[in-house]
Amino acid sequence: MKQLIPVEMIQSRIILIRDEKVLFDRDLAELYGVETRRLNEQVSRNIDRFPGDFMFLLTDDEFQNMKSHFAISSWGGTRKLPRVFTEQGIAMLSSVLYSSRAIQVNIAIMRAFVKMRQMLSTHKELKEKFEAMEKKYNRNFKVVFTAIKELMNPIVPEKKTKIGFKPPLKK
């Protein structure tokens, strides 16, 4: 069967907010092929199906942070704070959106979440194996392990100094 939406496209839209992997209401609406207000309308009509661990509204601070992070224009766009849905909330959406596309999109989204969990678990397993090897062979390969650790840590850029003319201080 032909895949409706590539898993990679869905994975690229999954973000981490409040230590939860979530999708925005507008992204889900686009995937389902409905307007964002229509999706939110259905959720509001069935709000009992969406407790706080299934779906939540972003706070104003979180939304402002997202706007600056993703360079979202302050003109136009959303007038309300967006809803975000966890994996369980997305599964619940299939019970309030009644189209065959919604069913297929839900299946694709669930596969994307499963694939992400598998990738994260593989990364964790590799880290644990690496740490075990480090303990066992630490004396012989200390330089190698140090280099690998440095490669595994994210690079924090140094604070840049401003470029330009600086007038001399007045005495």
Buried (B, 14 or more C-beta within 10 A) or exposed (E): EEEBBEBEEBBEBBBEBEEBBBBBBBBBBBBBEBEBEEBBEBBEEEEEBBEEEBBBBBEEEBBEEBBEEEEBEEEEEEEEBBBBBBBBBBBBBBEBBEEEBBEBBBBBBBBBBEBBEEEEEEEEEEEEEBEEBBEEEEEEBEEEBEEBEEEEEEEEEEEEEEEEEEEEEEE
